[in-house]
Amino acid sequence: MAIEVGTKLEGKVTGITHFGAFVDLSGGVTGLVHISEIADNYVKDVNDHLKLNDQVTVKVINVDKDGKIGLSIKQAVDKPVEQQTQSRPPRAPRPERSGGDRERFSGGGPSGGQGRGGGGGGFNRDRGGRSFKPAAGKPSFEDKMSRFLKDSEERISSLKKNTEGKRGGRGAKRV
């Protein structure tokens, strides 16, 4: 008998591993039921669901060129039509966000920008096309970047000074 994809067969469990179970089909042909194809719910241990010499109904889900046969127990079980179309329970609607978050992400904030990027209408411009002037007392992006670069260069140079002396790097004095 030729084994074709989609056919349902009866078989006997001949071996159990941590990744699935081997099922003997008719004529000494053996296939594997992967652990993910044993039951609809999560299967932690195959031994909780199957025992050696159990008679099971399986569905052939694939046949490789080298003769390996993939089987499924959960697909062999006929489900009601309403259950097949709806695999998960419906989600509850998301709760409304507070006003502060909506303002920040929808472009209604003080900069008039879009989300985090500040819009795309040009450098230092808000969505209305007017020049953007930072609020008094707040540093501009360029000021923040120059301060960041200065700080990071200082940190890198101090790290290099401290580590090169300890591990004998370039330019360190050797005793």
C-alpha positions in Angstrom: 0.0 0.0 0.0 1.5 3.4 -1.0 1.4 6.0 1.7 0.1 9.4 0.5 0.0 12.8 2.1 -3.4 13.4 3.6 -4.4 9.8 4.3 -5.5 8.7 7.8 -4.1 5.4 9.0 -4.2 3.2 12.1 -0.8 2.5 13.7 0.9 1.2 16.8 3.4 3.3 18.9 6.7 1.4 18.7 9.1 4.0 20.2 8.9 7.2 22.3 11.6 9.9 22.4 11.9 13.3 23.8 11.0 14.8 20.4 8.1 12.6 19.4 6.9 9.0 18.9 7.5 6.4 16.2 4.4 4.8 14.9 4.4 1.5 13.0 2.0 1.6 10.0 1.0 -1.3 7.9 3.7 -3.4 6.2 6.5 -2.5 8.6 6.6 1.1 7.5 7.4 3.5 10.4 6.7 7.2 10.7 7.4 9.9 13.2 4.8 11.9 15.1 6.6 15.0 16.2 5.9 16.3 19.7 4.2 19.4 18.3 1.7 17.1 16.3 0.6 15.0 19.3 -2.1 17.2 20.8 -3.6 20.7 20.4 -2.3 21.9 23.7 1.3 22.1 24.8 3.0 18.8 25.2 5.9 18.9 27.6 6.5 15.1 27.8 5.4 12.6 25.2 4.9 9.9 27.8 2.1 12.0 29.3 0.0 11.4 26.1 1.3 8.2 24.6 2.5 4.8 25.8 4.3 2.0 23.9 2.0 -0.3 22.0 -0.9 2.3 22.0 -3.1 2.1 18.9 -3.4 5.5 17.4 -5.1 7.1 14.3 -2.6 9.3 12.4 -2.7 11.5 9.4 0.2 11.5 6.9 1.4 15.2 6.7 4.6 14.7 4.6 6.7 12.0 2.9 10.4 12.9 2.2 12.4 11.7 -0.7 14.6 9.6 1.6 11.5 7.8 2.9 10.9 9.6 6.1 7.2 9.9 6.9 5.8 12.7 9.0 2.6 11.9 10.9 0.1 13.9 13.0 -2.3 12.7 15.7 -3.9 16.1 16.3 -4.7 16.6 12.6 -6.2 13.1 12.4 -8.9 14.1 14.9 -12.0 15.5 13.1 -12.9 18.8 14.7 -16.3 20.6 14.4 -16.4 23.2 11.6 -16.8 26.2 13.9 -13.6 25.1 15.8 -11.6 24.7 12.6 -12.2 28.3 11.5 -11.5 29.8 14.9 -8.3 28.4 16.3 -8.0 31.1 19.1 -10.6 32.7 21.3 -11.4 36.2 20.3 -9.3 38.9 22.0 -10.8 41.5 24.2 -10.5 45.0 22.8 -7.5 47.1 23.8 -8.0 49.6 26.6 -7.9 53.3 25.6 -4.6 55.0 26.2 -4.3 58.0 28.6 -4.2 61.4 27.0 -0.5 61.9 27.5 0.6 59.0 25.4 -1.8 59.8 22.6 -0.4 63.3 22.4 3.2 62.1 22.3 2.7 59.6 19.6 0.2 61.3 17.4 2.1 64.5 16.8 0.1 66.7 19.1 3.0 67.4 21.4 4.8 70.8 21.9 7.2 70.3 18.9 4.3 69.5 16.5 6.4 66.7 15.2 5.4 63.2 14.3 6.3 60.7 17.0 9.9 60.6 17.9 11.3 61.7 14.6 9.8 65.2 14.6 8.2 64.9 11.2 9.8 64.7 7.8 9.2 68.1 6.4 12.8 69.2 6.6 15.6 69.8 9.1 14.5 71.8 12.2 11.0 72.4 10.8 7.7 71.3 12.3 4.8 70.0 10.2 3.5 73.5 9.4 6.7 74.5 7.5 7.7 77.1 10.1 11.1 77.3 11.6 11.4 75.3 14.8 12.8 77.3 17.8 13.7 75.2 20.9 12.0 76.3 24.1 14.1 78.7 26.2 16.4 76.8 28.6 16.3 73.6 26.6 19.4 72.6 24.6 18.9 71.9 20.9 19.6 68.5 19.3 22.9 69.8 17.9 24.0 70.9 21.4 23.1 67.6 22.9 25.0 65.7 20.1 28.1 67.8 20.5 28.1 67.3 24.3 27.6 63.6 23.8 30.5 63.3 21.4 32.8 65.2 23.7 31.8 63.1 26.7 32.2 59.8 24.8 35.7 60.8 23.5 36.8 61.7 27.0 35.5 58.4 28.3 37.2 56.4 25.5 40.6 58.1 26.0 40.5 57.6 29.8 39.6 53.9 29.2 42.5 53.5 26.8 44.9 55.1 29.3 43.8 52.8 32.1 43.7 49.6 30.2 46.9 49.9 28.1 49.1 50.3 31.2 47.7 47.2 32.8 47.9 44.8 29.9 51.1 46.2 28.2 49.4 47.7 25.1 51.1 50.1 22.6 53.1 52.9 24.1 52.9 51.6 27.7 56.1 51.5 29.7 57.4 48.1 30.3 59.5 47.1 33.3 
